[in-house]
Amino acid sequence: MNSCDIDKARIAALANLCNSLNPKVRLPNNVFRGSWGAYRFFESDNMFHDKYGAAVRFLLAAESAVTVCVVNLDRPEPNARDGAVYFLEKDSDPEAYRGTMRGEDVGYVGRERFGSASDVGSWCAYCENDGDIGVIAIRDAQLAELFEPALKLIWAKPFRVISDGDDPSAVYPFTRLLPEWREGLASNFE
């Protein structure tokens, strides 16, 4: 693949992210635009771990995509030069991704909001670090099964599973949500 094709794919990934997220909306409201078939929740820290880089590699292969963008949504004009936009391709090193994303320039330390999407657009991820919550939206519910190996890497599960205190796979912060957050997430993402 030549650099022009990669540039086109990166533009498509950014366009998919912009078309998939409503930047003025925050959780527990539904932050996604359009129709989505399934949602999976995860701890926001998992979006900055090398396992997210590994999950992205799997998602790229599963949907035959070229690239994924990860964007700091709280920067006024995010761009790659200031570290607010990062791209992952199939040969990207998950450890290098983790090191970059945990750097101060990116905003992880500042506990900001992030979005991620591929050039194909079968899924879109969003996280609010200050609330410790991440959610991945999947266009077609049937793709959730295909994406399951990637979802397992970041421990992404349906809200009813991840928030059930009696379920062994339930995790913080989902087991400790305020009632209005629990009700909001349950009604907006089920």
Backbone as a ProteinNet text record, in pm:
[ID]
protein_1_A
[PRIMARY]
MNSCDIDKARIAALANLCNSLNPKVRLPNNVFRGSWGAYRFFESDNMFHDKYGAAVRFLLAAESAVTVCVVNLDRPEPNARDGAVYFLEKDSDPEAYRGTMRGEDVGYVGRERFGSASDVGSWCAYCENDGDIGVIAIRDAQLAELFEPALKLIWAKPFRVISDGDDPSAVYPFTRLLPEWREGLASNFE
[TERTIARY]
84.9	0	89.7	59.6	143.8	95.3	173.7	143.9	15.6	-18.2	-143.5	-264.3	-256.7	-366.6	-380.5	-267.8	-271.4	-328.7	-288.7	-343.7	-495.1	-543.4	-687.4	-759.3	-699	-758.6	-763.2	-657.9	-656.8	-764.4	-783.3	-889.8	-1026.7	-1044.1	-1170	-1194.7	-1089.9	-1104.7	-1148.3	-1084.3	-1122.7	-1266.7	-1304.9	-1441.7	-1541.7	-1508.9	-1597.4	-1612.7	-1504.1	-1511.9	-1602.3	-1580.4	-1660.9	-1808.3	-1836.8	-1975.4	-2040.4	-1959.5	-2011.8	-2035.9	-1964.7	-1975.2	-2035.9	-2113.2	-2163.8	-2078.4	-1986.9	-1892.4	-1956	-2078.7	-2146.3	-2218.8	-2226.3	-2296.7	-2195	-2229.3	-2144.1	-2224.7	-2154.2	-2219.3	-2286.5	-2396.6	-2457.2	-2548.1	-2555.3	-2633.3	-2560.4	-2634.4	-2574.3	-2493.7	-2363.4	-2271.3	-2259.5	-2319	-2305.4	-2418.7	-2382.8	-2480.7	-2518.6	-2641.3	-2683	-2725.3	-2739.3	-2789	-2672.3	-2677.5	-2575.3	-2643.9	-2586	-2648.5	-2612.5	-2497.4	-2454	-2357.7	-2355.5	-2262.3	-2192.4	-2063.5	-1986.8	-1910.4	-1914.1	-1851.8	-1721.4	-1629.2	-1499.8	-1446.4	-1348.1	-1281.4	-1201.1	-1211.9	-1146.8	-995.9	-933	-787.8	-746.4	-836.7	-803.4	-779.6	-828.9	-806.8	-662.6	-587.7	-450.7	-348.6	-393.3	-308.6	-265	-155.4	-110	-213	-302.9	-407.3	-504.8	-523.3	-607.8	-538.9	-408.8	-333.6	-346.4	-341.1	-357.4	-501.1	-598.4	-739	-762.6	-702	-716.5	-660.6	-549.2	-492.4	-591	-657.1	-756.6	-875.7	-923.9	-1037.4	-1005.2	-882.5	-840.2	-852	-804.5	-810.2	-955	-1033.8	-1171.1	-1258.2	-1236.7	-1320.3	-1246.4	-1128.2	-1045	-1018.2	-987.1	-957.1	-806.8	-768.7	-628.3	-574.3	-655	-605.6	-715.9	-673.3	-761.9	-705.3	-793.7	-749.5	-792.1	-711	-743.2	-724.7	-831.8	-831.4	-870.3	-794.1	-830.1	-940.1	-1060.3	-1176.9	-1185.1	-1104.6	-1109.2	-1009.9	-931.1	-840.8	-919.3	-898.1	-975.9	-960.9	-839.5	-814.1	-712.1	-760.7	-665.8	-591.6	-462.7	-383.4	-271.5	-210	-105.1	21.3	46.5	169.2	171.7	55.9	55.6	21.7	15.1	-8.7	-154.6	-247.3	-389.1	-456.7	-388.3	-439.5	-329.7	-368.4	-273.2	-335.5	-255.6	-304.2	-235.6	-312.8	-262.3	-290.6	-190.4	-207.4	-179.9	-198.2	-185.1	-46.7	55.4	190.8	234.7	141.2	175	208.2	304.5	349.1	261.1	186.8	100.7	175.4	298.9	376.6	410.3	445.7	474.8	349.1	235.1	107.8	84	99.7	77.8	169.6	295.4	389.8	351.7	309.2	267.8	141.4	42.9	-85.8	-78.5	19.1	31.4	117.5	163.8	243.4	156.6	214.1	140	85.5	155.1	110.8	-23.8	-53.7	-174.9	-298.9	-286.8	-400.8	-451.2	-395	-439.4	-421.9	-307.9	-279.6	-382.7	-429.8	-528.9	-670.3	-684.5	-813.9	-918.8	-883.6	-971.6	-1054.8	-1138.7	-1224.2	-1154.2	-1172.9	-1110.4	-1211.2	-1188	-1267.7	-1175.3	-1225.7	-1145.1	-1237.1	-1191	-1268.5	-1174.3	-1221.8	-1142.7	-1188.3	-1113.4	-1151.2	-1273.3	-1305.7	-1424.4	-1549	-1535.8	-1646.2	-1744.1	-1703.1	-1791.3	-1806.6	-1721.1	-1724.5	-1667.3	-1696.9	-1643	-1633	-1520.8	-1502	-1495.7	-1543.1	-1545.9	-1514.6	-1436	-1414.5	-1405.9	-1451	-1438	-1349.4	-1225.8	-1131.6	-1169.2	-1229.1	-1263.1	-1373.2	-1449.6	-1552.1	-1513.7	-1396.1	-1343.2	-1426.9	-1507.3	-1596.9	-1563.2	-1558.5	-1543	-1654.5	-1690	-1794.5	-1756.4	-1777.6	-1754.5	-1889.7	-1922	-2045.1	-2011.5	-2095.8	-2074.2	-2195.3	-2168.7	-2276.3	-2380.9	-2335.1	-2425.5	-2405.6	-2514.8	-2505.3	-2434.2	-2446.3	-2380.7	-2228.7	-2179.5	-2034.6	-1976.2	-2059.4	-2010.7	-1948.9	-2008.8	-1953.8	-1819.5	-1809.8	-1684.6	-1575.5	-1613.9	-1518.4	-1486.8	-1551.7	-1539.5	-1394.5	-1304.9	-1166.6	-1103.1	-1130.9	-1078.3	-1145.9	-1275.4	-1350.3	-1302	-1267.4	-1215.6	-1083.1	-1000.5	-870.9	-884	-990.2	-1009.7	-1121.5	-1166.2	-1269.5	-1398	-1436.9	-1559.3	-1677.4	-1781.3	-1897.6	-2025.7	-2139.6	-2266.3	-2286.7	-2357.3	-2375.5	-2438.2	-2539.7	-2607.6	-2514.1	-2412.8	-2316.3	-2210.4	-2153.6	-2041.3	-2084	-2213.9	-2260	-2328.9	-2344.9	-2411.2	-2312.4	-2331.6	-2239.8	-2228.1	-2327.1	-2322.5	-2250.2	-2224.9	-2156.7	-2005.8	-1930.4	-1785.2	-1711.1	-1774.4	-1706.6	-1741.5	-1822.4	-1854	-1730	-1707	-1587.4	-1620.9	-1532	-1539.9	-1506.9	-1570.1	-1663.8	-1808.8	-1833.6	-1970.9	-2051.5	-1985.7	-2057	-2085.4	-2030.5	-2047.1	-2111.6	-2184.9	-2246.7	-2358	-2370.9	-2485.5	-2611.4	-2724.8	-2847.8	-2883	-2865.5	-2901	-2807.8	-2681.6	-2589.6	-2625.4	-2653.2	-2690	-2813.9	-2915.5	-3039.3	-3014.4	-2933.6	-2903.9	-2829.8	-2725.8	-2649.8	-2735.4	-2813	-2897.9	-3002	-3063.8	-3168.5	-3113.4	-2996.7	-2939.7	-2857.4	-2815.7	-2725.8	-2773.5	-2899	-2950.5	-3038.6
-117.1	0	123.7	217.7	336.9	445.6	550.1	654.6	731.8	744.4	812	732.8	599.3	514.4	523.6	526.1	539	674.2	780.4	913.5	916.8	855.3	849.5	771.8	663.2	583	662.2	737.2	819	926.4	987.6	1087.8	1022.1	901.8	829.1	793.4	753.4	720.4	843.8	957	1080.7	1120.8	1105.5	1136.9	1045.1	916.4	822.6	860.3	901.4	942.5	1065.4	1165.3	1288	1259.9	1168.4	1134.9	1044	978.4	881.1	937.6	1043.7	1098.9	1238.3	1267.6	1402	1462.7	1553.5	1604.7	1689.2	1730	1812	1728.2	1598.8	1508.8	1433.1	1410.7	1334.7	1222.5	1124.2	1015.9	1072.5	1017.6	889.4	894.6	1008	1017.3	943.3	908.8	837.9	937.8	918.7	1009.6	979.5	869.1	825.1	877.4	910.4	952.4	832.3	832.6	728.7	601	497	368.6	274.7	213.7	118.9	-7.7	-121.6	-248.5	-303.3	-262.3	-315.6	-217.5	-222.7	-140.8	-231.3	-205.7	-278.2	-175.3	-192.4	-98.8	-154.7	-64.6	-102.6	11.2	-21.3	82.3	170	300.4	392	372.4	332.9	310.9	207.3	114.9	10.1	65.4	186.1	247	296.5	301.3	353.5	245.7	124.4	9.6	-56.4	-129.9	-199.6	-300.5	-345.6	-438.7	-371.9	-239.9	-170.4	-171.1	-150.7	-158.7	-295.8	-400.1	-536.5	-559.3	-506.3	-519.1	-450.2	-333.5	-259.5	-339.9	-405.1	-487.3	-596.2	-655.3	-757.7	-695.4	-580.1	-513.3	-475	-426.7	-392.4	-513.6	-627.7	-749.6	-795.9	-789.3	-839.9	-760.2	-630.1	-549.8	-509	-565.8	-533.7	-384.1	-323.9	-180.7	-159	-34.2	2	70.9	158.1	238.4	270.7	308.5	352.7	482.9	578.4	701.7	699.4	760.4	783.9	933.6	1001.5	1147.5	1198.4	1295.7	1366.4	1465.2	1439.5	1519.8	1652.9	1669.5	1792.9	1897.6	1866.2	1965.8	2050.5	2182.6	2268.9	2234.4	2207.5	2168.3	2055	1933.1	1821.5	1796.5	1767	1728.7	1636	1570.4	1473.3	1539.8	1663.8	1730.6	1756.9	1785.2	1812.5	1687.8	1571.7	1446.5	1418.8	1502.8	1483.4	1387.5	1352	1254.3	1150.3	1025.3	915.6	812.7	754.1	652.4	519.4	413.3	277.5	203	133.8	46.7	-97.2	-193.4	-334	-370.1	-295.8	-326.4	-236.2	-158.4	-71	-154.9	-110	-179.3	-139.5	-235.3	-201.8	-137.4	-179.5	-119.7	26.3	55.2	193.8	279.1	221.1	291.7	328.8	230.7	255.2	365.4	360.6	462.4	601.2	610.7	739.1	789.2	703.8	745.6	782.3	733	767.8	892	952.7	1073.8	1196	1297.7	1419.3	1492.7	1490.4	1564.5	1515.8	1390.1	1331.5	1372.6	1388.8	1428.4	1321.6	1200.2	1094.2	1137.2	1197.6	1241.9	1345.8	1427.4	1529.3	1475.9	1345.8	1281.6	1337.4	1347.1	1405.1	1298.5	1340.4	1249.6	1211.3	1085.5	1034.6	958.8	960.1	882	806.2	697.1	612.6	547.5	543.6	479.5	436.4	345	297.4	363.8	340.2	392.9	321.8	202.7	130.9	178.4	203.3	259.5	159.6	33.8	-67	-50.8	28.9	49.4	187.2	233.4	359.8	347.7	389.1	383.8	525.6	541	670.6	645.9	735.2	723.5	860.6	864.6	980.9	938.2	983.4	941.3	989.9	1108.3	1157.6	1074.7	999.8	911.8	765.4	736.4	600.3	507.4	563.6	481.4	494.1	378.4	372.1	287.7	315.9	238.7	227.4	109.1	87.9	55.6	128.8	106.6	26.1	-71.2	-160.1	-146.1	-114.9	-84.9	-195.6	-317.1	-430	-526.4	-562.3	-650.1	-781.5	-829.4	-954.3	-940.4	-818.1	-797	-810.6	-793	-806.3	-943.8	-1045	-1180.3	-1191.4	-1134.2	-1134.3	-1057.7	-949.2	-864.5	-915	-1020.8	-1067.3	-1086.3	-1145.3	-1158.5	-1022.5	-920.7	-786.4	-728	-747.5	-694.3	-757.6	-884.9	-953.3	-892.8	-850.9	-792.9	-666.6	-588.5	-466	-483.3	-606.2	-642	-566	-552.4	-481.5	-578.3	-538.1	-623.8	-541.7	-608.5	-536.3	-470.8	-359.4	-285.2	-370.6	-448.6	-528.2	-629.9	-676.1	-772.5	-700.7	-594	-527.8	-450.1	-418.3	-338.9	-421.5	-551.3	-638.3	-678.7	-626.3	-652.9	-799.3	-880.7	-1023.7	-1103.7	-1041.9	-1109.8	-1098.6	-1208.2	-1201.7	-1114.4	-1085.5	-1000.7	-852.7	-820.2	-680	-611.6	-487.8	-416.4	-273	-216.8	-75.4	1.1	112.1	189.7	147.8	46.5	12	-43.1	-103.8	-157.8	-50.1	69	175.6	302.2	287.6	402.8	462.5	593.8	659.4	612.5	608.3	558.3	629.1	761.8	832.2	794.1	763.6	718.4	577.1	489.7	351.2	351.8	427.5	434.2	498.1	605.1	672.2	583.8	515	425.2	307.1	251.4	137.2	176.2	291.9	330.9	382.6	442.3	499.9	402	292.1	199.5	55.4	29.6	-108.4	-124.3
0	0	0	-87	-95.6	0.1	16	113.6	79.3	-48	-86.7	-37.5	-49.7	-1.9	149.7	218.8	365	403.7	334.8	363.4	342.2	235.4	209.1	319.3	363.5	470.6	601.9	628.4	750	745.9	631.2	615.1	636.1	581.7	598.2	744.6	816.6	958.3	1038.3	1011.9	1080.5	1046.2	919.9	878.4	948.2	957.8	1027.8	1174	1237	1376.5	1390	1306.1	1312	1285.2	1193.5	1161.1	1264.4	1346.1	1442.4	1581.2	1617	1752	1751.1	1853.4	1875.5	1986.2	1953.2	2053.1	2163.6	2144.2	2245.8	2349.7	2328	2418.8	2502.9	2627.1	2718.2	2781.5	2831	2903.3	3028.8	3073.4	3037.6	2914.8	2846.9	2723.4	2611.5	2506.5	2394.2	2311.3	2307.2	2238.9	2089.4	2044.7	1906.3	1818.8	1696.3	1595.7	1511.1	1462	1369.7	1438.5	1357.1	1403.2	1434.7	1551.8	1594.6	1643.6	1615.3	1649.7	1786	1840.9	1969.8	2035.8	2168.2	2247	2347.5	2367.1	2467.4	2551.8	2682.7	2775.5	2830.2	2861.4	2916.5	3002.5	3084.9	3163.8	3067.9	3083.6	2989.1	2982.1	3091.1	3089	2985	2953.7	2857.1	2716.6	2689.7	2558.6	2542.8	2650.9	2648.8	2680.6	2680.4	2712.2	2581.9	2587	2467.2	2417.5	2506.2	2463.3	2366.7	2378.6	2281.4	2144.9	2146.1	2020.7	1957.1	2039.3	1987.9	1940.4	2014	1973.8	1839.8	1822.5	1698.4	1581.2	1600.5	1493.2	1451	1550.2	1519	1445.7	1491.9	1427.7	1283.8	1260.6	1124.9	1033	1078.9	997.7	979.1	1086.8	1081.2	984.5	975.1	884.7	757.4	734.9	617.7	607.4	719.4	725.2	713	688.6	673.2	797.3	857.7	969.1	1068.7	1186.1	1294.4	1347.2	1373	1437.4	1583.7	1667.5	1808.1	1827.8	1870	1873.7	2011.5	2060.6	2183.1	2146.6	2192.2	2155.1	2229.5	2332.9	2410.8	2363.2	2262.6	2205.1	2105.7	2104.9	2015.6	1867.9	1823.7	1684.7	1685.1	1712.9	1723.5	1592.8	1604.8	1488.1	1532.8	1437.3	1468.2	1521.9	1481.5	1525.1	1675.7	1735.3	1879	1961	1895.4	1965.7	1995.4	1948.6	1977.8	1880.3	1772.6	1676.7	1656.8	1669.1	1654.4	1560.4	1474.2	1380.9	1407.8	1397.6	1410	1280.5	1230.6	1115.4	1160.3	1069.2	1108.3	1160.8	1119.8	1166.8	1283.1	1338	1451.6	1574.7	1649.9	1770.2	1889	1949.2	2062.1	2179.5	2205.7	2315.4	2285.4	2161.5	2123.5	2135	2097.4	2111.3	2257.8	2345.5	2488.4	2539	2503.1	2547.4	2499.1	2373.7	2318.3	2386.9	2403.1	2457.5	2605.5	2673.2	2815.4	2837.8	2730	2740.5	2766.3	2825.1	2860	2739.2	2626.6	2508.5	2456.5	2477.4	2422.2	2500.9	2630.7	2711.4	2805.5	2797.2	2887.4	3031.7	3060.9	3196.8	3240.8	3146.5	3177	3189.1	3170.7	3188.1	3092	2967.5	2867.3	2796.4	2701.8	2624	2493.5	2453.1	2331.7	2247.1	2116.4	2023.3	1930.4	1874.8	1788	1685.2	1559.9	1452.7	1341.4	1259.3	1145.5	1016	911.2	780.8	722.5	769.6	722.7	797.5	927.1	1004.9	1062.4	1080.8	1139	1289.8	1349.4	1493.9	1525.8	1645.8	1695.5	1847.1	1903.7	2048.5	2104	2226.3	2294.6	2441.6	2501.2	2645.1	2709.6	2832.8	2918.9	3034.6	3030.8	3133.3	3272.4	3281.9	3414.8	3480.2	3401.3	3455.6	3450.2	3395.8	3386.8	3298.6	3209	3128	2980	2913.7	2769.7	2710.7	2587	2518.9	2371.6	2317.2	2174.7	2111.2	2005.7	1931.1	1806.3	1775.9	1661.8	1569.2	1443.5	1346.6	1337.2	1326.3	1305.8	1422.7	1489.5	1606.7	1574.9	1450.7	1412.6	1411.1	1391.8	1393.5	1533.7	1635.8	1773.9	1795.3	1735.2	1746.8	1675.2	1555.8	1481	1555.5	1621.5	1693.3	1834.7	1877.9	2016.7	2064.2	1984.1	2033	2066.9	1988.2	2016.9	2140.3	2152	2266.6	2396.9	2391.6	2511.1	2556.8	2461.2	2496.8	2581.9	2558.3	2636.6	2739.6	2759.6	2856.4	2830.7	2705.1	2669.2	2672.1	2746.5	2766.4	2757.6	2735	2738.3	2875.8	2877.9	3002.4	3112.1	3078.2	3180.7	3245.8	3173.7	3228.5	3312.1	3256.2	3322.4	3447.1	3457.7	3571.4	3679	3655.8	3752.8	3861.1	3980.1	4091.1	4128	4089.5	4119.9	4012.4	3898.8	3789.4	3810.3	3800	3822.3	3721.5	3607	3508.9	3526.5	3626	3653.6	3710.6	3669.6	3713.9	3753.6	3835.7	3867.5	3739.8	3710.7	3791.4	3772.6	3689.8	3654.7	3771.4	3867.6	3983.3	4087.9	4070.4	4169.7	4110.9	4004.9	3939.8	4024.6	4018.7	4080.1	4008.1	4079.1	4015.2	3884.2	3878.1	3754	3638.6	3669.2	3565.7	3520.7	3614.7	3581.9	3492.5	3532	3454.2	3317.8	3314.1	3188	3090.1	3136.9	3049.8	3004.6	3097.4	3062.5	2957.5	2972.5	2877.4	2745.3	2745.1	2622.4	2540	2598.5	2528.1	2524.5	2549.4	2542.7	2422.6
[MASK]
++++++++++++++++++++++++++++++++++++++++++++++++++++++++++++++++++++++++++++++++++++++++++++++++++++++++++++++++++++++++++++++++++++++++++++++++++++++++++++++++++++++++++++++++++++++++++++++

